[in-house]
Amino acid sequence: MPPQAKVRPQSSLDFKLMSLTFKIRDLIKPRINILREAGIKQGFHVLDYGCGPGSYIVPLAGLVGELGMVYALDVNPLAVRAVQKIVAKKQLLNVRPILSDCETGLPADSLDVVLLYDILHDLHNSGEVLAELHRVLKPSGVLSVNDHHMTHEEIESRVTAGGRFALSKSGTKTYSFLKR
C-alpha cells in the first residue's frame, strides 16, 4: 500500500469559504483562459488532479466533448461531493469524480492531459503523485501545471526532480511537461 498523504483537515465551513472564493475568482478570471494553454481537444481524456470544488469541470467537459472524459480527483470528500453535484445539475455524462490521495485507479497510458493546478505546493507526497501521473499519461501526454504559490524554478525543480518529466513549454499561465 502506498504511503498516505499528509492532508490538513478541512472543515465544512473552510471548504464552503474556499468554494465561494473560487466562484468569485472564476467570475473575474474564467478558468477556460487557463485551460486553453493545456491544448485540450475534443475526445481527450483529462484528469483534474486536486479538483477542489470543481472550478474546471464544466469548461473541461465542454472542451473534451461527448467522446472525451474528465476525471476529477480530490482527497477531500467535500470536493468530490461538490463535483458530483455539478455533474448532476449540469447532467455531465463525461465526468467521473474520484476520491483518492494519490492513486487514480485509471489504466496506464490512458490520459492525454493531467491538470495539476494550484495543488503542487500542498502535496506532501509529490514524488508518489508524480509517479502515478506519469503512469497514467499517454507517451505523448501533457502534465499541465499552474501554482501561484511557487516560482517557476520551484515548479520546474519539483516536477522534473524524479526524472519522469521534462519541461516542454512555459505559457503565460501554465507550464507544460512531457513524459520522459
C-alpha positions as CSV (number, residue, x, y, z in Angstrom):
1,M,0.0,0.0,0.0
2,P,1.4,3.4,-0.9
3,P,2.2,6.0,1.8
4,Q,-0.7,8.1,2.7
5,A,-0.7,11.9,2.0
6,K,-0.4,14.2,5.0
7,V,-3.5,16.2,4.4
8,R,-4.6,19.2,6.5
9,P,-8.1,18.6,7.8
10,Q,-10.5,21.0,6.3
11,S,-13.8,21.8,8.0
12,S,-17.1,22.1,6.1
13,L,-17.0,25.9,6.8
14,D,-13.4,26.2,5.4
15,F,-14.4,24.3,2.3
16,K,-17.5,26.5,1.8
17,L,-15.4,29.7,2.1
18,M,-12.8,28.3,-0.3
19,S,-15.6,27.4,-2.8
20,L,-17.1,30.9,-2.5
21,T,-13.7,32.5,-3.0
22,F,-13.1,30.3,-6.1
23,K,-16.6,31.2,-7.6
24,I,-15.7,34.9,-7.3
25,R,-12.3,34.3,-8.8
26,D,-13.8,32.3,-11.6
27,L,-16.2,35.2,-12.5
28,I,-13.3,37.6,-12.7
29,K,-10.8,35.2,-14.3
30,P,-12.7,32.4,-16.2
31,R,-10.9,29.1,-15.9
32,I,-11.3,28.5,-19.7
33,N,-8.4,31.0,-20.2
34,I,-6.0,28.8,-18.3
35,L,-7.3,25.6,-19.9
36,R,-6.6,26.9,-23.4
37,E,-2.9,26.7,-22.7
38,A,-3.2,22.9,-22.0
39,G,-4.1,22.2,-25.6
40,I,-7.2,20.1,-24.7
41,K,-9.1,18.9,-27.7
42,Q,-12.4,17.0,-28.4
43,G,-12.1,13.4,-27.4
44,F,-9.3,13.9,-24.9
45,H,-9.2,12.1,-21.6
46,V,-8.2,14.5,-18.9
47,L,-7.5,14.3,-15.2
48,D,-8.0,17.3,-12.9
49,Y,-5.8,16.2,-10.0
50,G,-6.8,18.1,-6.9
51,C,-10.0,19.3,-8.4
52,G,-11.3,21.1,-5.3
53,P,-14.9,22.3,-5.6
54,G,-14.8,21.8,-9.4
55,S,-13.9,25.1,-10.9
56,Y,-12.5,23.5,-14.1
57,I,-15.1,20.7,-14.5
58,V,-17.8,22.4,-16.7
59,P,-15.3,24.1,-19.1
60,L,-13.3,20.8,-19.3
61,A,-16.4,18.8,-20.0
62,G,-17.2,21.1,-22.9
63,L,-13.6,21.0,-24.3
64,V,-13.4,17.2,-24.4
65,G,-16.9,16.8,-25.7
66,E,-19.1,13.7,-25.7
67,L,-16.3,11.4,-26.8
68,G,-13.9,12.6,-24.2
69,M,-13.8,12.0,-20.4
70,V,-12.9,14.2,-17.4
71,Y,-11.7,12.6,-14.2
72,A,-11.9,14.9,-11.2
73,L,-9.8,13.6,-8.3
74,D,-9.5,15.0,-4.8
75,V,-8.6,13.7,-1.4
76,N,-11.4,15.7,0.3
77,P,-14.8,14.1,0.3
78,L,-16.4,17.5,0.3
79,A,-14.7,18.3,-3.0
80,V,-15.8,15.0,-4.6
81,R,-19.4,15.7,-3.4
82,A,-19.2,19.2,-4.9
83,V,-18.2,17.8,-8.2
84,Q,-20.9,15.2,-8.0
85,K,-23.5,18.0,-7.5
86,I,-22.1,19.8,-10.6
87,V,-22.3,16.6,-12.6
88,A,-25.9,16.0,-11.6
89,K,-27.0,19.6,-12.0
90,K,-25.4,20.1,-15.4
91,Q,-26.1,16.4,-16.5
92,L,-22.4,15.9,-17.4
93,L,-22.1,12.3,-18.7
94,N,-18.4,12.7,-19.4
95,V,-17.2,13.5,-15.9
96,R,-16.2,10.9,-13.2
97,P,-15.2,12.0,-9.7
98,I,-12.5,10.1,-7.9
99,L,-11.8,10.2,-4.1
100,S,-8.1,9.5,-3.5
101,D,-4.9,10.9,-2.1
102,C,-2.7,9.6,-4.8
103,E,-3.7,6.6,-6.9
104,T,-6.1,7.3,-9.7
105,G,-7.3,3.8,-10.4
106,L,-7.0,4.6,-14.1
107,P,-5.2,2.4,-16.6
108,A,-1.6,3.1,-17.6
109,D,-1.1,5.3,-20.6
110,S,-4.8,6.3,-20.7
111,L,-4.8,10.1,-20.3
112,D,-4.0,12.9,-22.8
113,V,-3.6,15.7,-20.2
114,V,-3.3,15.9,-16.5
115,L,-4.0,19.2,-14.8
116,L,-2.1,19.9,-11.6
117,Y,-3.5,23.3,-10.8
118,D,-2.8,25.1,-7.6
119,I,-2.0,21.9,-5.7
120,L,1.6,21.1,-6.2
121,H,2.7,23.4,-3.3
122,D,0.4,21.4,-1.0
123,L,1.5,17.9,-1.9
124,H,3.5,16.2,0.8
125,N,3.8,13.1,-1.3
126,S,4.7,14.8,-4.6
127,G,7.1,12.0,-5.6
128,E,4.4,9.4,-5.4
129,V,1.8,11.6,-7.1
130,L,4.1,12.5,-10.0
131,A,4.9,8.8,-10.4
132,E,1.2,8.0,-10.6
133,L,0.6,10.8,-13.1
134,H,3.5,9.6,-15.2
135,R,2.0,6.1,-15.2
136,V,-1.5,7.2,-16.4
137,L,-0.3,9.7,-19.0
138,K,0.0,8.5,-22.6
139,P,3.5,8.7,-24.0
140,S,2.6,11.9,-25.8
141,G,0.6,13.2,-22.8
142,V,1.0,16.6,-21.2
143,L,1.2,17.4,-17.5
144,S,-0.1,21.0,-17.2
145,V,1.0,22.8,-14.0
146,N,-0.1,26.1,-12.6
147,D,0.6,27.1,-9.0
148,H,0.7,30.7,-7.9
149,H,2.2,29.7,-4.6
150,M,5.5,28.7,-6.3
151,T,8.1,30.3,-8.5
152,H,8.9,29.0,-12.0
153,E,12.1,27.5,-10.7
154,E,10.3,25.7,-7.8
155,I,7.7,24.2,-10.1
156,E,10.2,23.0,-12.7
157,S,12.5,21.6,-10.0
158,R,9.7,19.7,-8.2
159,V,8.2,18.2,-11.4
160,T,11.5,17.2,-13.0
161,A,13.2,16.0,-9.9
162,G,12.4,12.3,-10.4
163,G,13.5,12.3,-14.0
164,R,10.0,11.4,-15.2
165,F,9.1,14.7,-16.8
166,A,10.8,17.4,-18.9
167,L,9.6,21.0,-19.3
168,S,8.2,21.4,-22.8
169,K,6.9,25.0,-22.7
170,S,6.1,27.9,-20.4
171,G,2.9,29.6,-21.2
172,T,1.6,32.8,-19.6
173,K,-0.4,30.9,-17.0
174,T,0.8,27.3,-17.1
175,Y,3.8,25.1,-17.6
176,S,3.6,22.0,-19.9
177,F,5.7,18.9,-19.1
178,L,6.2,15.9,-21.2
179,K,6.9,12.3,-20.1
180,R,10.5,11.1,-20.4
